[in-house]
Amino acid sequence: MVDPRERINLDEIDKDGPQSYSRTLEVSPSELAGDEIVNLGPVSITANVQKGSQPGEYLVEGSARFTADLPCSRCLEPYPFASSSSFHLRFQPRPDVPQGEDEEIEIAPDELDVEFYSGRSISLRDLALEQIQLSIPMKPLCTDACLGLCPTCGANRNRETCACEESIVDARWGALSEIRQAIKKRES
């Protein structure tokens, strides 16, 4: 059973006004989509929730903090990554769709930043997982100067040098190389 302290209770907000939630969650990397996280530390999430201007709308402002080990996109070595991000979300009731119909529902441009809910509570864990996914860089790098792996022998060029040819030229570009050499001869 889910701990009730890990859920935003919308009935409490309707009854008592704005509420604040703060939790530290243990999250496994397997709970996230993809395999970009090697290790994941505790995730701290805070959320301040209040009613919005429309019926059934709730505004959530908060922050999420976590540390993790991500594999570098160039050398594949894990490196430490820390993130602290804030978020602002709008929740509205999920539109009713008649049972058995696979009809698409068009959303208006002002609804693009809306998340929809169907029950009377919102999971803090789901919010934390979403914020983790949004915080992960598309191309994580251990450093901007990472040399990556040698494409020939696979050696990590940050730790060792290899005897492989430095530049491998695709034979299909040979004709352009000849043109470049002819231009250099003309200029000199």
C-alpha positions in Angstrom: 0.0 0.0 0.0 1.2 3.5 -0.8 2.1 5.7 2.1 -0.6 8.5 2.3 2.1 11.0 3.0 3.5 10.4 -0.5 0.3 11.7 -2.1 -1.1 15.1 -2.6 -4.7 14.9 -1.3 -6.9 17.2 -3.3 -9.8 16.9 -0.9 -7.6 18.4 1.9 -6.8 21.4 -0.3 -10.5 21.9 -1.1 -11.3 21.8 2.6 -8.3 23.4 4.3 -6.8 25.6 1.6 -3.2 25.5 0.3 -1.0 22.7 1.5 2.7 22.0 1.6 4.3 18.6 1.1 7.9 17.5 1.6 9.3 14.0 1.3 12.6 12.2 0.7 12.0 9.2 -1.4 14.2 6.2 -2.2 13.9 5.6 -5.9 15.4 2.8 -7.9 16.9 3.5 -11.3 14.7 0.7 -12.7 11.6 2.9 -11.9 12.8 5.3 -14.6 12.3 4.9 -18.3 15.7 4.3 -20.0 19.0 3.2 -18.7 20.8 6.5 -18.3 21.2 6.4 -14.5 23.7 4.0 -13.0 23.1 4.8 -9.3 20.5 7.1 -7.7 20.6 8.7 -4.3 17.6 9.8 -2.2 15.2 12.2 -4.0 14.0 15.2 -2.0 10.8 16.8 -3.3 8.8 19.7 -1.9 5.5 20.9 -3.3 3.2 23.7 -2.5 -0.3 23.1 -3.8 -3.3 25.5 -4.1 -6.5 25.7 -6.0 -6.3 27.2 -9.4 -8.7 29.7 -11.0 -10.7 27.1 -12.9 -13.0 24.5 -11.3 -11.0 21.4 -10.4 -7.7 23.1 -11.2 -4.7 22.8 -8.9 -1.4 24.7 -9.1 1.7 22.9 -7.8 5.0 24.8 -7.3 8.0 22.9 -5.9 11.5 21.7 -6.3 13.2 18.3 -6.6 16.8 17.5 -5.6 18.8 14.3 -6.2 22.3 12.9 -6.9 23.0 10.2 -9.4 25.8 8.5 -11.4 25.3 8.9 -15.1 27.4 7.2 -17.8 29.3 9.7 -19.9 28.2 9.7 -23.6 31.8 9.8 -24.8 33.8 7.5 -22.6 31.0 5.5 -21.0 32.5 5.9 -17.5 30.0 6.8 -14.7 30.4 10.2 -13.2 28.6 12.0 -10.3 25.7 14.3 -11.2 23.7 16.5 -8.9 20.4 18.3 -9.8 18.2 20.8 -8.1 15.3 22.0 -10.2 12.1 23.9 -9.6 8.8 23.1 -11.3 5.4 24.8 -11.8 2.5 22.5 -12.8 -1.2 22.9 -13.5 -3.4 19.9 -12.9 -7.0 19.7 -14.2 -9.5 16.8 -14.2 -9.1 14.3 -17.0 -11.8 15.1 -19.7 -14.6 12.5 -19.8 -14.5 10.2 -22.8 -17.4 7.8 -23.4 -16.6 4.2 -22.7 -15.6 2.1 -25.7 -14.8 5.1 -27.9 -11.2 5.7 -29.1 -12.0 9.3 -30.0 -9.1 11.7 -29.9 -9.5 14.8 -27.7 -8.1 18.0 -29.1 -6.4 20.2 -26.5 -6.2 24.0 -26.8 -2.8 25.8 -26.9 -3.3 27.0 -23.3 -3.6 23.4 -22.2 -0.2 22.3 -23.4 1.3 22.8 -19.9 -1.6 21.0 -18.1 -1.3 17.6 -16.5 -4.5 15.7 -16.1 -5.6 13.7 -13.0 -8.4 11.2 -12.6 -8.5 10.4 -8.8 -8.6 12.7 -5.9 -4.8 12.5 -5.2 -1.6 13.0 -7.0 1.5 10.9 -6.3 4.6 12.7 -5.1 6.7 9.8 -6.3 5.3 10.3 -9.9 6.2 14.0 -9.7 9.7 13.1 -8.5 10.2 10.6 -11.2 9.1 13.1 -13.8 11.5 15.7 -12.5 14.4 13.3 -12.5 13.7 12.4 -16.1 13.5 16.1 -17.1 16.7 16.9 -15.3 18.9 14.3 -17.0 21.0 15.8 -19.8 20.3 14.6 -23.3 24.0 13.9 -23.8 25.7 13.5 -20.3 29.4 14.3 -20.3 31.8 13.7 -17.4 33.7 16.9 -18.6 33.4 19.1 -21.7 37.0 18.1 -22.5 36.3 14.3 -22.4 38.2 12.6 -25.2 35.9 9.6 -25.3 36.7 6.1 -26.6 39.1 5.4 -29.5 36.8 4.3 -32.4 39.4 1.7 -33.5 40.5 -0.1 -30.4 38.0 1.2 -27.8 40.6 2.5 -25.3 39.4 5.3 -23.0 41.5 8.2 -24.3 41.1 10.1 -21.0 43.2 7.4 -19.3 45.5 6.0 -22.0 46.9 6.7 -25.4 46.7 4.2 -28.1 48.7 3.6 -31.3 45.8 3.8 -33.6 45.8 6.2 -36.6 44.5 9.5 -35.3 42.3 10.4 -38.3 40.4 7.9 -40.2 39.3 9.3 -43.6 36.3 7.8 -45.4 37.4 6.9 -48.9 34.2 8.5 -50.3 35.6 11.9 -49.4 38.9 11.3 -51.3 37.9 13.4 -54.3 37.3 16.4 -52.0 40.7 15.9 -50.5 42.3 16.1 -53.9 40.4 19.3 -54.7 41.6 20.8 -51.4 45.2 19.9 -52.2 44.9 21.5 -55.6 43.6 24.7 -54.1 46.4 24.8 -51.6 49.0 24.5 -54.5 47.3 27.3 -56.4 47.4 29.6 -53.4 51.1 29.0 -52.6 
